[in-house]
């Protein structure tokens, strides 16, 4: 590195990858800095530079020897696992500056001799003590896979046999009964079950009868707002979408579709038209949110529809090794390998880092926001057509035709609700009222009303008490 380059870096000040130090006095101080850089994106320490003023102070011969020895001792004896920094000395305006280059470590998290973990936060470092953040560091290094963690209290009975049969039929051309090995063994081999027979997170989120019973925060919350502010008190529609990842994707797309306008682009009069935001872009970005979300953060994916935009907010910011510019070029970090593999086998998902590129190749106006401080990733799709005037539900009086259409929609919705509840009662006789609400998207009163109607029609009956009993579908 030339003297001019060093002076240019110093003029720009300290960052998360550049640090200035007058001196190091102990190997422990050096170790803490090496740990922080190794657990983050790596960087360089310029020793012999005042960290407050940027003045180049330089080091004499004895200081160079002493600090070089401290760096070697810290890297070898006081950092676990060991790191291998590069040390060089360069003359700048007649003064010696030592430069210690530390690479991002492949075996994070790195600790000091006391077992303490540090990461870079801007030009400073901070100690990490939160368990979820420690797990995130493990996950980003590839030494821990959140989607393979066991879900306590689950078993093969919590997996939907129909979904398993469909999966094996599509991927192997045979049913779950004809695999040649016991089903439970096959599921363990695929990491759908763990060695104790409990469902893994990935297995539950793809094949679970009711995944949110065990992981209530792993769902989608969708809201269609009036106007363009999330702070508004009125909204057109909202829905909590649960179930497996393929089901959440399907219902999430249906929710967005119902909020957007369609336009005619050369189609005949009876055509439903083309969505104002390209469907390919919506498909790729919602799949991306479901696959690459952080499963270490117990929070839902949010779909927020406004008059001028659609936002898809996914828990978990980009890993430190990726930027928004990187993902636009197709660079990827496969955060959840098991879930990505399942998506590739059960959905129209390629998993090659090309989804963002395909979304950008459409005519959609897309904005990406990596919100590291809030640990979330936001995608904004700007709408090409907007309402000319915001409608306030308290001021608008629907006409007769809209009332009739609303009534027709309500009747159709109730019939679909009955069919879905009958299907659930048949496949899960012990299902609870709250689980029916989650699976159907109906309110408590809506579920209770349909249950009452089905009982009166002689289609179902209750066996046993409310708690501990089960439903029987008749006929």
Beta strands, then each sheet from edge to edge (+ up, - down):
strand 1: 18-21
strand 2: 43-47
strand 3: 79-80
strand 4: 86-92
strand 5: 95-102
strand 6: 111-112
strand 7: 117-121
strand 8: 124-128
strand 9: 220-225
strand 10: 235-241
strand 11: 262-263
strand 12: 274-275
strand 13: 301-305
strand 14: 309-315
strand 15: 365-371
strand 16: 376-382
strand 17: 460-463
strand 18: 470-473
sheet 1: 1+ 2+ 5- 4+
sheet 2: 3+ 6-
sheet 3: 7+ 8-
sheet 4: 10+ 9- 13- 14+ 16- 15+
sheet 5: 11+ 12-
sheet 6: 17+ 18-
end
